[in-house]
Amino acid sequence: MIPVAPTPLQHALETRWQALWRQAVRDPRELLAMLGLESQAKRISDAAVRQFPLRAPRGFIARMRHGDPHDPLLRQVLPILDEERIVPGFGLDAVGDAAARSGHGVIRKYNGRALLIATGSCAVNCRYCFRRHYPYAEDTAAAGGWREAVALIAADASIHEVILSGGDPLSLADHKLAELTAALRDVPHIRRLRIHSRLPIVLPERVDGGLLEWLGDLPWPTTLVVHANHANEFDDSVDAAMAKLRGIGVVLLNQSVLLRGVNDGVDALAALCERGFEAGVLPYYLHQLDRVAGAAHFEVGDARALELHAAIAARLPGYLVPRLVREIAGQPGKTPLVLAAADTVPAV
């Protein structure tokens, strides 16, 4: 989504995290220059930038290794020519979101849960994002003050858990989030709230007093699923944000995606699990790549994925080993890879 340029008054009223968001790098050549990698500009795909713009917070860029064209954080955000490849089996709706839409910005895939597409905005545009082609402009739950989404949930007593997703729901201002949860308080069958967000990792300043006040006042047990793919995504600022969240009783889990050139090694995966735990975050899911158009160069074959998972399971205690899963459109839950035929999805 392309945000409307803020007015001078909005600039004056914005919080620190919003100011940092606005200062994110959006020019891939500027990003490469910041890292001393100007010679890599030939790899940039301007077509990919037009289709799915670059966005990377400067604090996240500061965690990248200067002068390293293979840095695992850089690889996740840099739009490169490989994205232009047309690969059979990779499409616009990799996980069947369109078929699962049951209301404005509401997705129903799994029993007892309703997922809200809260917004199309993110603090970082990950190149492997399975919703990089999602029609956010016409389908977000926040439209109309959440009324349609809340009404759908209130009308279905089988829904016990509300999941905020996007985009990134924490890209919304605190008052917008409070508007939703104020309406949900009157729905008696809601038992849990889950939030999926990359912001506490890539823009930890988002975890400020306003967000903590909102979270701390919620009437339901709340789980925050963050998204980190490499140990280098954690630093002192992320650790501090996680500590604040734990301090108000939020359960912290991490989901990651197995990505070629980012974390497709035993040492890298083990370090991710251990570093996350040091920050107070338990490993949750290790996803096989969702086969979205533009992301084929990130795919790791199933046989290799199973080898890697077995190796980290042999190295780490069980509570530090994420479940290796794939999302299959139409299935009632995530499919553990050990139960799927290893040759159903060919490697790229």
Backbone hydrogen bonds, N-H to C=O, Kabsch-Sander energy under -0.5 kcal/mol:
donor,donor_aa,acceptor,acceptor_aa,energy
11,H,7,T,-2.2
12,A,8,P,-1.9
13,L,9,L,-1.6
14,E,10,Q,-1.3
19,A,15,T,-2.0
20,L,16,R,-2.4
21,W,17,W,-2.2
22,R,18,Q,-2.2
23,Q,19,A,-1.3
24,A,21,W,-1.7
25,V,56,A,-2.7
31,L,27,D,-2.1
32,L,28,P,-2.2
33,A,29,R,-2.2
34,M,30,E,-2.2
35,L,31,L,-1.0
35,L,32,L,-0.5
36,G,33,A,-1.4
37,L,32,L,-3.2
40,Q,37,L,-2.3
41,A,38,E,-1.8
42,K,39,S,-0.6
43,R,40,Q,-2.3
44,I,41,A,-1.5
45,S,79,P,-1.7
46,D,44,I,-0.7
49,V,45,S,-1.7
50,R,46,D,-2.0
51,Q,47,A,-1.9
52,F,48,A,-3.0
56,A,25,V,-1.6
61,I,57,P,-2.0
62,A,58,R,-1.8
63,R,60,F,-1.3
64,M,61,I,-2.0
66,H,64,M,-0.5
67,G,35,L,-2.6
68,D,65,R,-1.7
71,D,68,D,-1.6
75,R,71,D,-2.3
76,Q,72,P,-0.7
77,V,73,L,-0.6
77,V,74,L,-1.4
78,L,74,L,-2.1
80,I,78,L,-0.6
81,L,43,R,-2.1
83,E,80,I,-2.0
84,E,81,L,-2.1
85,R,82,D,-1.4
87,V,85,R,-0.7
90,F,87,V,-1.9
91,G,89,G,-0.6
91,G,291,R,-1.9
94,A,92,L,-0.5
94,A,130,F,-0.6
96,G,93,D,-0.7
100,A,96,G,-0.9
100,A,97,D,-0.7
101,R,97,D,-0.6
101,R,98,A,-0.9
102,S,106,V,-2.3
103,G,106,V,-0.9
105,G,103,G,-0.7
106,V,103,G,-1.9
107,I,115,L,-3.0
108,R,100,A,-2.8
109,K,107,I,-0.6
113,R,110,Y,-1.8
114,A,161,E,-2.2
115,L,107,I,-2.6
116,L,163,I,-3.3
117,I,105,G,-3.2
117,I,115,L,-0.5
118,A,116,L,-1.6
118,A,165,S,-1.9
125,N,55,R,-1.9
126,C,124,V,-0.8
127,R,76,Q,-2.9
129,C,126,C,-1.8
132,R,129,C,-1.4
134,Y,131,R,-1.5
136,Y,134,Y,-2.1
138,E,135,P,-1.4
139,D,135,P,-0.6
139,D,136,Y,-1.0
141,A,117,I,-3.2
142,A,117,I,-0.5
142,A,118,A,-0.6
143,A,140,T,-1.2
145,G,142,A,-1.2
146,W,143,A,-0.6
147,R,144,G,-1.2
150,V,146,W,-2.7
151,A,147,R,-2.4
152,L,148,E,-2.1
153,I,149,A,-2.1
154,A,150,V,-2.8
155,A,151,A,-1.6
156,D,153,I,-1.3
157,A,155,A,-0.6
159,I,156,D,-1.7
160,H,112,G,-2.3
160,H,158,S,-0.7
161,E,112,G,-1.9
162,V,192,R,-1.9
163,I,114,A,-2.8
164,L,162,V,-0.5
164,L,194,R,-3.1
165,S,116,L,-2.7
165,S,163,I,-0.6
166,G,167,G,-0.5
167,G,119,T,-0.5
168,D,121,S,-2.7
171,S,168,D,-2.0
172,L,169,P,-1.6
176,K,173,A,-0.8
177,L,173,A,-1.8
178,A,174,D,-2.7
179,E,175,H,-1.6
180,L,176,K,-1.6
181,T,177,L,-2.3
182,A,178,A,-2.2
183,A,179,E,-1.3
184,L,180,L,-2.1
185,R,181,T,-1.4
186,D,183,A,-1.0
187,V,184,L,-2.2
190,I,187,V,-1.3
191,R,160,H,-3.2
192,R,160,H,-1.9
193,L,221,P,-2.1
194,R,162,V,-2.8
195,I,223,T,-2.6
196,H,164,L,-2.7
197,S,195,I,-0.6
197,S,225,V,-2.2
201,I,198,R,-1.3
202,V,198,R,-2.4
203,L,199,L,-3.2
206,R,203,L,-2.5
207,V,204,P,-1.8
208,D,206,R,-2.1
212,L,208,D,-2.4
213,E,209,G,-2.3
214,W,210,G,-2.0
215,L,211,L,-2.7
216,G,212,L,-2.8
217,D,213,E,-1.1
217,D,214,W,-0.6
218,L,215,L,-1.5
223,T,193,L,-2.2
224,L,251,V,-3.2
225,V,195,I,-3.2
225,V,223,T,-0.6
226,V,224,L,-0.8
226,V,253,L,-2.8
227,H,197,S,-0.5
228,A,255,Q,-0.6
233,E,230,H,-2.0
234,F,231,A,-1.8
239,D,235,D,-2.6
240,A,236,D,-2.3
241,A,237,S,-1.8
242,M,238,V,-2.6
243,A,239,D,-2.2
244,K,240,A,-1.9
245,L,241,A,-1.9
246,R,242,M,-2.7
247,G,243,A,-2.0
248,I,244,K,-0.7
248,I,245,L,-1.0
249,G,246,R,-1.9
250,V,245,L,-2.0
251,V,222,T,-2.2
253,L,224,L,-2.1
253,L,251,V,-0.5
254,N,282,L,-2.4
255,Q,226,V,-2.4
256,S,285,Y,-2.5
258,L,287,H,-3.1
259,L,257,V,-0.6
260,R,298,F,-3.1
262,V,259,L,-2.0
263,N,259,L,-2.0
264,D,259,L,-0.7
265,G,263,N,-1.4
269,L,265,G,-2.3
270,A,266,V,-2.7
271,A,267,D,-2.5
272,L,268,A,-2.0
273,C,269,L,-2.2
274,E,270,A,-2.4
275,R,271,A,-3.0
276,G,272,L,-2.4
277,F,273,C,-1.8
278,E,274,E,-1.9
279,A,275,R,-1.1
279,A,276,G,-0.6
280,G,277,F,-1.7
281,V,276,G,-2.5
282,L,252,L,-1.9
284,Y,254,N,-2.6
285,Y,254,N,-0.8
286,L,323,R,-3.0
287,H,256,S,-3.1
287,H,285,Y,-0.5
288,Q,325,V,-2.9
292,V,290,D,-2.4
293,A,91,G,-3.0
295,A,292,V,-1.9
298,F,295,A,-2.1
299,E,296,A,-1.6
302,D,345,V,-0.5
305,A,301,G,-2.3
306,L,302,D,-2.6
307,E,303,A,-1.9
308,L,304,R,-2.6
309,H,305,A,-2.4
310,A,306,L,-2.3
311,A,307,E,-2.1
312,I,308,L,-2.3
313,A,309,H,-2.1
314,A,310,A,-1.6
315,R,311,A,-1.1
316,L,312,I,-2.7
320,L,317,P,-2.2
321,V,318,G,-1.6
323,R,284,Y,-2.3
325,V,286,L,-2.1
325,V,323,R,-0.7
326,R,335,T,-2.0
328,I,326,R,-0.6
329,A,327,E,-0.5
331,Q,328,I,-2.2
335,T,326,R,-2.9
337,L,324,L,-2.7
339,L,336,P,-1.7
340,A,337,L,-1.3
344,T,341,A,-1.7
